[in-house]
Amino acid sequence: MADLSTLETAVNLVMLCFLLAFLGFVTAPNTKIERKRAPAAQQQSVRTWGNLIAVALRVILLFVMIHLSDALSAPFFVINWVGMLEGGVNFATIVFVLGGAFILMSKTKFYSAVAVLVADPVIQSGYRRKLEARAALQKHS
């Protein structure tokens, strides 16, 4: 196991925790959607088990990623451009870059959808009609 007192290991662990937390924020709405699909009597159970399974899988993923980061710490590719760029690319570097790209892609997609919703009057009117129809249905229920 890697020495947990090194700065590199601490940075890798913090990055993995951030990626797992973000993954939790991304998948939380899916748990809510699945809970609403279940019969009313089982919705609480679906929510509880969905959250427990998600947390357990994230903990397992965290330990697997720590183990892989330790096992694959040797660089896959070494850049030796003297005076300009020197270093190596290993598993932790790939996780860092791909995880960051995933976060940027997800947030860009989310904010693009919000921007379209805010800027397009046709979408706004359709959304407003949907909210009004939902309110009317709840009033009659």
C-alpha positions as CSV (number, residue, x, y, z in Angstrom):
1,M,0.0,0.0,0.0
2,A,1.2,3.5,-0.7
3,D,2.6,5.7,2.0
4,L,-0.3,7.9,3.0
5,S,2.0,10.6,4.3
6,T,3.3,11.7,0.9
7,L,1.8,14.8,-0.8
8,E,1.2,12.9,-4.0
9,T,-0.9,10.3,-2.3
10,A,-2.8,12.9,-0.3
11,V,-3.6,14.9,-3.5
12,N,-4.7,11.7,-5.3
13,L,-6.9,10.7,-2.4
14,V,-8.5,14.1,-2.3
15,M,-9.1,14.1,-6.1
16,L,-10.7,10.6,-5.9
17,C,-13.0,11.8,-3.1
18,F,-14.0,14.9,-5.1
19,L,-14.7,12.7,-8.1
20,L,-16.8,10.3,-6.0
21,A,-18.7,13.1,-4.4
22,F,-19.4,14.6,-7.8
23,L,-20.5,11.2,-9.0
24,G,-22.9,11.1,-6.1
25,F,-24.4,14.5,-7.1
26,V,-24.8,13.3,-10.7
27,T,-26.6,10.0,-9.7
28,A,-28.8,11.3,-6.9
29,P,-31.5,12.5,-9.3
30,N,-31.6,9.0,-10.9
31,T,-32.4,7.5,-7.5
32,K,-35.3,10.0,-7.1
33,I,-36.6,9.1,-10.6
34,E,-36.4,5.4,-9.8
35,R,-38.1,5.9,-6.5
36,K,-41.1,7.6,-8.1
37,R,-41.5,4.7,-10.6
38,A,-41.9,2.3,-7.7
39,P,-45.3,1.7,-6.1
40,A,-46.1,4.1,-3.2
41,A,-45.7,1.5,-0.6
42,Q,-42.1,0.6,-1.7
43,Q,-40.8,4.1,-2.5
44,Q,-39.1,4.5,0.9
45,S,-37.4,1.1,0.5
46,V,-36.2,2.0,-3.0
47,R,-34.8,5.2,-1.7
48,T,-33.0,3.6,1.3
49,W,-31.6,0.7,-0.7
50,G,-30.6,2.9,-3.6
51,N,-28.7,5.2,-1.4
52,L,-27.0,2.3,0.6
53,I,-26.0,0.6,-2.6
54,A,-24.6,3.8,-4.1
55,V,-22.6,4.6,-1.0
56,A,-21.2,1.0,-0.8
57,L,-20.2,1.0,-4.4
58,R,-18.5,4.4,-4.0
59,V,-16.5,3.1,-1.0
60,I,-15.5,0.0,-3.0
61,L,-14.6,2.2,-6.0
62,L,-12.5,4.4,-3.7
63,F,-10.4,1.5,-2.4
64,V,-10.1,-0.1,-5.9
65,M,-8.9,3.3,-7.3
66,I,-6.4,3.7,-4.4
67,H,-5.1,0.2,-5.0
68,L,-4.8,0.7,-8.8
69,S,-3.1,4.1,-8.2
70,D,-0.5,2.3,-6.0
71,A,-0.1,-0.6,-8.4
72,L,0.1,1.5,-11.5
73,S,2.3,4.3,-10.1
74,A,5.1,3.7,-12.7
75,P,4.7,6.1,-15.6
76,F,3.2,4.7,-18.8
77,F,4.7,7.5,-20.9
78,V,7.6,9.8,-20.1
79,I,8.0,13.2,-21.6
80,N,11.6,14.4,-21.6
81,W,11.6,17.8,-23.4
82,V,14.5,19.2,-21.5
83,G,13.9,22.8,-20.3
84,M,10.3,22.8,-21.5
85,L,8.3,19.8,-20.3
86,E,9.5,16.9,-18.3
87,G,7.5,14.3,-16.4
88,G,5.6,11.1,-16.7
89,V,2.0,10.1,-17.2
90,N,0.7,7.4,-14.9
91,F,-2.7,6.0,-13.8
92,A,-3.3,8.8,-11.3
93,T,-2.6,11.4,-14.0
94,I,-5.1,9.7,-16.4
95,V,-7.8,9.6,-13.6
96,F,-7.2,13.2,-12.8
97,V,-7.5,14.3,-16.4
98,L,-10.4,12.1,-17.3
99,G,-12.2,12.9,-14.1
100,G,-11.8,16.6,-14.6
101,A,-13.0,16.3,-18.2
102,F,-16.1,14.4,-17.0
103,I,-16.9,17.1,-14.4
104,L,-16.4,19.9,-17.0
105,M,-18.5,18.0,-19.6
106,S,-21.3,17.3,-17.1
107,K,-21.5,20.9,-15.8
108,T,-21.3,22.4,-19.3
109,K,-24.1,20.2,-20.5
110,F,-26.2,21.1,-17.4
111,Y,-25.6,24.9,-17.8
112,S,-26.2,24.7,-21.5
113,A,-29.6,23.2,-20.9
114,V,-30.4,25.8,-18.2
115,A,-29.3,28.6,-20.6
116,V,-31.6,27.3,-23.4
117,L,-34.4,27.1,-20.9
118,V,-33.9,30.6,-19.7
119,A,-33.3,32.2,-23.1
120,D,-36.0,30.5,-25.3
121,P,-39.5,31.9,-24.8
122,V,-41.1,28.9,-26.5
123,I,-39.5,26.6,-23.9
124,Q,-40.4,29.0,-21.1
125,S,-44.1,29.1,-22.2
126,G,-44.2,25.3,-22.5
127,Y,-42.6,24.9,-19.1
128,R,-45.0,27.4,-17.6
129,R,-48.0,25.6,-19.1
130,K,-46.7,22.3,-17.7
131,L,-46.4,23.8,-14.3
132,E,-49.9,25.3,-14.5
133,A,-51.3,21.9,-15.6
134,R,-49.6,20.2,-12.8
135,A,-50.9,22.7,-10.3
136,A,-54.4,22.3,-11.7
137,L,-54.2,18.5,-11.4
138,Q,-53.0,18.8,-7.8
139,K,-55.8,21.2,-7.0
140,H,-58.5,18.8,-8.3
141,S,-56.9,15.7,-6.6
